[in-house]
Amino acid sequence: MIQLLPHQLPALSRWFPAAAPGPAALAEHALATGTGQWWADRAVHPRTVAVRCAGHALLRGDPDALTAGDLTPLADCFLPALATTFDQVTPWERMVYVQRTPPSSTPRLPWGVTVRRLTPEHAPALAELGSDAAWIHGTWGGPTALAASGLGWAALHKNRILAVACAYLLSSTYEDIACVTVPEHRREHLAIACVTALCTDIAARGHTASWSCSRDNRPSRLLAWTAGFRLEREYVHYMAGSPTRHDRLTA
């Protein structure tokens, strides 16, 4: 596959769902934010298109147009092609929720903790969350871009971020959100406080908040339910290991 140039992207974005909740918003997010990379099997009249952002990839088109090597740089119909490229392809059952009701309670914060919108000045504090939490700003290209986006809310004690919730993927209708809390401050209702503030902000923009998580992630599902999210659909996400004959890719 060949990587596409920026001027080619708007025409190819129609290959993917528009105004979709959950990970289906990946293509719209990549187009709107300028993050990620796009590929096609050929530049003119492509048969297969792929978009990748923060380790996630969407494929759409004719899987017979691809060979194993075509997938190296990066739904079910692509599984045979994935299986011939990677030494391990693992199905991961996941769930997409959409906010339907207001949060069931108003959280009480610990003394000295405030919930505020992220600003560019918070970029160093986001970076200080460390590598284990770096995924939270991966779809934005780093902490500086997320902090400057105005689409994140954090629980702060002095200048330290204890929890953060942000728009992880943007579509024209939905904002799929993600949150993370530093381990030593879990069970202090910081995540629900950040999620509540973020969802209020999303509604004010005329969008709807969505939520994606693993079926097995009970804490995430409970947090989503408490924040007013209800199940929209289920899907299978495939995790690819090391390519059998090529450079490593996780998608």
C-alpha positions in Angstrom: 0.0 0.0 0.0 1.1 3.6 -0.5 0.8 6.5 1.9 -1.5 9.2 0.8 -0.8 12.9 0.7 -2.9 15.4 2.6 -4.7 16.8 -0.4 -6.0 13.3 -1.2 -7.6 12.7 2.1 -11.0 14.5 1.9 -12.1 12.5 -1.1 -11.2 9.2 0.6 -12.7 10.0 4.0 -16.1 9.0 2.6 -14.9 5.4 2.6 -15.5 5.3 6.4 -18.7 5.9 8.5 -19.6 9.5 9.3 -21.1 10.7 12.5 -20.4 7.4 14.2 -19.8 6.7 17.9 -16.9 4.8 19.2 -13.8 3.7 17.2 -15.6 4.1 13.9 -14.9 7.8 14.4 -11.1 7.2 13.9 -11.2 8.4 10.3 -13.1 11.6 11.0 -10.8 12.3 14.0 -7.6 11.8 11.9 -9.0 14.0 9.2 -10.1 16.8 11.6 -7.0 16.8 13.8 -4.3 16.0 11.2 -3.0 13.1 13.3 -2.4 9.6 11.9 -1.6 8.3 8.5 -3.6 7.1 5.5 -2.9 4.4 2.9 -4.5 3.0 -0.2 -3.6 0.1 -2.5 -3.3 2.7 -5.3 -3.5 6.5 -5.6 -6.2 6.6 -8.3 -9.5 4.7 -7.8 -8.3 2.7 -4.8 -9.9 -0.6 -3.9 -8.8 -0.6 -0.2 -8.1 2.3 2.2 -6.6 2.2 5.6 -6.2 4.9 8.3 -4.1 4.5 11.4 -3.9 6.7 14.5 -2.3 6.0 17.9 -1.9 2.3 17.2 -5.5 1.9 16.1 -6.2 1.1 12.4 -9.4 0.9 10.3 -9.4 -1.0 7.0 -12.2 -0.8 4.4 -12.6 -2.0 0.9 -11.8 -5.1 -1.1 -9.6 -7.5 1.0 -8.7 -9.4 -2.2 -6.9 -6.3 -3.4 -4.2 -6.8 -0.7 -1.3 -9.1 -0.1 0.3 -9.9 3.2 3.1 -7.3 2.7 0.5 -4.6 2.0 -0.5 -4.6 5.6 2.9 -4.1 7.0 2.9 -0.3 7.3 -0.1 0.0 9.2 -14.0 -6.2 9.7 -14.0 -9.7 9.6 -13.5 -9.8 5.9 -9.9 -8.7 6.4 -9.2 -11.3 9.0 -7.6 -13.8 6.5 -5.3 -11.1 5.2 -4.4 -10.2 8.7 -3.7 -13.8 9.7 -1.3 -14.3 6.8 0.6 -11.1 7.8 0.9 -11.4 11.6 2.0 -14.2 13.8 -0.9 -13.6 16.2 -4.3 -12.0 15.7 -6.4 -11.9 18.8 -10.1 -11.0 18.9 -11.0 -8.5 21.6 -14.7 -8.1 22.5 -15.6 -4.5 23.1 -18.6 -2.3 23.8 -19.7 1.1 22.7 -21.9 3.2 24.9 -23.7 6.5 24.3 -24.7 9.0 27.0 -28.4 8.9 27.4 -29.1 10.2 30.9 -27.4 12.7 33.3 -24.9 11.3 35.8 -26.6 9.5 38.7 -24.7 11.5 41.4 -22.6 14.6 42.0 -19.2 13.5 43.2 -17.5 15.1 46.2 -13.9 15.9 45.7 -11.1 15.6 48.2 -9.9 18.7 49.9 -7.7 20.9 47.7 -8.7 19.1 44.4 -10.4 21.1 41.6 -11.7 20.1 38.2 -10.7 22.4 35.4 -10.5 22.5 31.6 -7.0 21.7 30.3 -5.1 24.6 28.8 -1.8 24.8 27.0 -0.1 25.4 30.4 -1.1 21.9 31.5 1.0 20.2 28.9 4.0 19.5 31.2 1.6 18.1 33.9 0.1 15.8 31.3 3.5 14.6 30.2 4.4 13.9 33.9 1.6 11.2 34.0 4.3 9.0 32.5 4.4 6.3 29.8 1.6 4.2 31.3 -0.9 7.0 30.8 0.6 8.3 27.5 -2.2 6.6 25.5 -4.6 9.3 26.8 -3.1 11.9 24.4 -1.9 9.4 21.7 -4.7 10.3 19.3 -3.8 14.0 19.6 -0.1 13.4 18.8 1.1 14.2 22.4 0.4 16.1 25.6 0.9 19.6 24.0 -1.8 19.1 21.4 -4.3 17.6 23.8 -3.7 20.4 26.3 -4.2 23.0 23.6 -7.3 21.4 22.1 -9.6 22.6 24.9 -11.3 19.2 24.9 -10.0 17.8 28.1 -10.8 18.2 31.8 -8.5 17.3 34.7 -8.7 16.9 38.5 -5.8 18.9 39.8 -4.1 19.3 43.2 -2.0 22.3 43.0 -0.3 21.8 39.6 -0.4 18.0 39.6 -3.0 16.2 37.4 -4.6 13.3 39.4 -7.1 12.4 36.8 -8.0 13.5 33.3 -10.9 12.9 30.8 -10.8 14.0 27.2 -12.3 13.6 23.8 -10.2 10.7 22.5 -11.9 10.5 19.0 -14.0 13.1 17.3 -16.7 12.6 14.8 -19.1 15.2 13.4 -21.7 14.2 15.9 -20.0 12.2 18.7 -17.0 12.6 20.9 -15.7 9.3 22.1 -14.1 10.0 25.5 -11.4 8.4 27.6 -10.2 8.9 31.1 -7.3 7.9 33.3 -6.6 8.3 37.1 -3.2 8.0 38.7 -3.1 4.7 40.6 -2.7 6.1 44.1 -5.8 8.4 43.7 -8.3 5.8 42.4 -11.6 5.4 44.3 -11.7 9.1 45.1 -14.4 9.9 42.5 -12.0 11.9 40.4 -12.7 10.1 37.2 -16.5 10.6 37.4 -15.9 14.3 38.3 -13.8 14.8 35.2 -16.1 12.8 33.0 -19.1 14.8 34.2 -17.5 18.1 33.4 -16.4 16.8 30.0 -19.8 15.5 29.1 -21.4 18.8 30.1 -18.9 20.6 27.8 -19.6 18.1 24.9 -23.4 18.7 25.2 -22.8 22.5 25.1 -21.0 22.0 21.8 -24.0 20.2 20.4 -22.3 16.8 20.4 -23.1 13.5 22.1 -20.6 11.7 24.3 -19.7 8.1 23.6 -17.6 5.6 25.5 -15.7 2.5 24.3 -14.3 -0.2 26.5 -13.5 -3.9 26.8 -16.4 -6.3 27.8 -14.1 -7.5 30.5 -13.3 -4.1 31.9 -15.9 -4.0 34.7 -14.6 -0.7 36.4 -14.9 1.1 33.0 -18.4 -0.2 32.4 -19.5 0.8 35.9 -18.0 4.3 35.5 -19.8 4.6 32.1 -23.1 3.6 33.6 -22.7 6.0 36.6 -22.0 8.8 34.1 -25.3 8.1 32.2 -24.0 6.0 29.3 -26.0 3.1 27.9 -25.0 0.3 25.6 -25.2 1.2 21.9 -23.6 -1.8 20.3 -20.9 -4.5 20.6 -18.1 -5.2 18.2 -14.9 -7.2 17.9 -11.5 -5.5 17.8 -8.5 -7.5 16.5 -5.1 -7.0 18.1 -2.3 -7.9 15.7 1.1 -9.1 17.0 4.4 -9.1 15.2 4.3 -9.5 11.4 5.7 -12.9 10.4 8.1 -11.5 7.9 8.0 -7.7 8.3 8.5 -4.9 10.8 6.4 -4.8 13.9 2.9 -3.3 13.8 0.2 -3.2 16.4 -3.3 -2.4 15.1 
